Amino acid sequence: MPAEPGSQAAFVCDSSEDRDTLTVFGEVDIANADDLRRSLMHCARSDRPLTVDLTACGYIDTSGLHVLAEFGQLMPRLSVLSPAKGHIPRVIELLGLSHLVEVVFQPELT
């Protein structure tokens, strides 16, 4: 589900045999955190695990991470795939998101 025109993010939901994945592209901030929330609601199915892939996301602020934390409380099978370096893992650690949802840090491919 693409973000609203003018925003700087896009959200793509894919399904595999055993889980759903919401891939986040671009930047998520207060201006489009509701787009992330709507995309999560669209992609989430209660009987399947959902992974939010942030490896293509260049930036996410606290409003986007709060959306993920909210969903983590509602959906215990939610996990987040994050780049291992840069802004995103620092903010995840500062906010303690890894205490609410499973966070997997993906190392950069060299």
C-alpha positions as CSV (number, residue, x, y, z in Angstrom):
1,M,0.0,0.0,0.0
2,P,1.8,3.2,-1.1
3,A,1.9,6.2,1.1
4,E,-0.2,9.3,0.5
5,P,1.0,11.6,-2.4
6,G,3.5,14.0,-1.1
7,S,4.8,11.9,1.7
8,Q,8.2,10.4,1.6
9,A,7.5,6.7,2.3
10,A,6.0,3.7,0.6
11,F,4.8,0.4,2.2
12,V,4.6,-2.9,0.4
13,C,2.9,-6.0,1.8
14,D,4.1,-9.4,0.6
15,S,3.0,-12.8,1.7
16,S,5.1,-16.0,1.8
17,E,4.1,-19.5,2.8
18,D,4.6,-18.9,6.5
19,R,4.5,-15.1,7.2
20,D,3.6,-11.7,5.9
21,T,6.1,-8.9,5.4
22,L,5.6,-5.2,5.3
23,T,8.6,-3.5,3.7
24,V,9.0,0.2,4.4
25,F,10.7,2.4,1.8
26,G,11.8,6.0,2.3
27,E,11.3,8.0,5.4
28,V,8.7,7.7,8.2
29,D,8.0,10.6,10.4
30,I,5.1,12.3,12.1
31,A,3.7,13.4,8.7
32,N,3.2,9.8,7.5
33,A,3.2,7.6,10.7
34,D,-0.6,7.1,10.1
35,D,0.2,5.7,6.7
36,L,2.4,3.2,8.4
37,R,-0.4,2.4,10.8
38,R,-2.9,1.9,8.0
39,S,-0.4,-0.3,6.1
40,L,0.1,-2.5,9.2
41,M,-3.6,-2.9,9.6
42,H,-4.0,-3.8,6.0
43,C,-1.1,-6.3,6.0
44,A,-1.7,-7.9,9.4
45,R,-3.6,-11.2,9.8
46,S,-4.0,-12.4,13.3
47,D,-3.2,-16.0,12.4
48,R,0.2,-15.3,10.8
49,P,3.5,-13.7,11.9
50,L,4.2,-10.3,10.5
51,T,7.7,-8.9,9.8
52,V,8.2,-5.1,9.3
53,D,11.3,-4.8,7.1
54,L,13.1,-1.5,7.7
55,T,16.2,-2.3,5.7
56,A,15.0,-0.1,2.8
57,C,13.9,2.7,5.2
58,G,16.3,5.6,5.3
59,Y,14.8,7.3,8.4
60,I,12.2,6.6,11.0
61,D,11.4,8.9,13.9
62,T,9.8,8.2,17.3
63,S,6.2,8.5,15.9
64,G,6.9,5.6,13.5
65,L,8.5,3.5,16.2
66,H,5.5,4.2,18.5
67,V,3.2,2.8,15.8
68,L,5.4,-0.4,15.8
69,A,5.3,-0.6,19.6
70,E,1.5,-0.3,19.6
71,F,1.2,-3.1,17.1
72,G,3.7,-5.2,19.1
73,Q,1.3,-5.0,22.1
74,L,-1.6,-6.0,19.9
75,M,0.2,-8.6,17.8
76,P,2.6,-10.8,19.7
77,R,3.9,-12.3,16.4
78,L,5.2,-9.0,15.1
79,S,8.9,-8.7,14.4
80,V,11.1,-5.9,13.0
81,L,14.0,-6.4,10.6
82,S,16.4,-3.4,11.0
83,P,19.7,-2.5,9.5
84,A,22.5,-3.2,12.0
85,K,24.1,0.3,11.6
86,G,23.0,3.8,11.3
87,H,20.1,5.9,12.7
88,I,17.4,3.3,12.8
89,P,19.0,0.8,15.2
90,R,20.1,3.7,17.5
91,V,16.6,5.0,17.8
92,I,15.2,1.4,18.3
93,E,17.6,0.9,21.2
94,L,17.0,4.3,22.7
95,L,13.2,3.8,22.7
96,G,13.5,0.2,23.9
97,L,11.5,-1.2,21.0
98,S,13.4,-4.5,21.3
99,H,11.8,-5.0,24.7
100,L,8.3,-4.9,23.1
101,V,8.8,-6.8,19.8
102,E,11.4,-9.1,18.4
103,V,14.0,-7.0,16.5
104,V,16.5,-8.7,14.2
105,F,19.5,-6.5,13.1
106,Q,20.6,-7.4,9.6
107,P,24.3,-6.7,8.9
108,E,25.2,-4.8,5.7
109,L,26.2,-7.0,2.8
110,T,29.7,-6.2,1.7
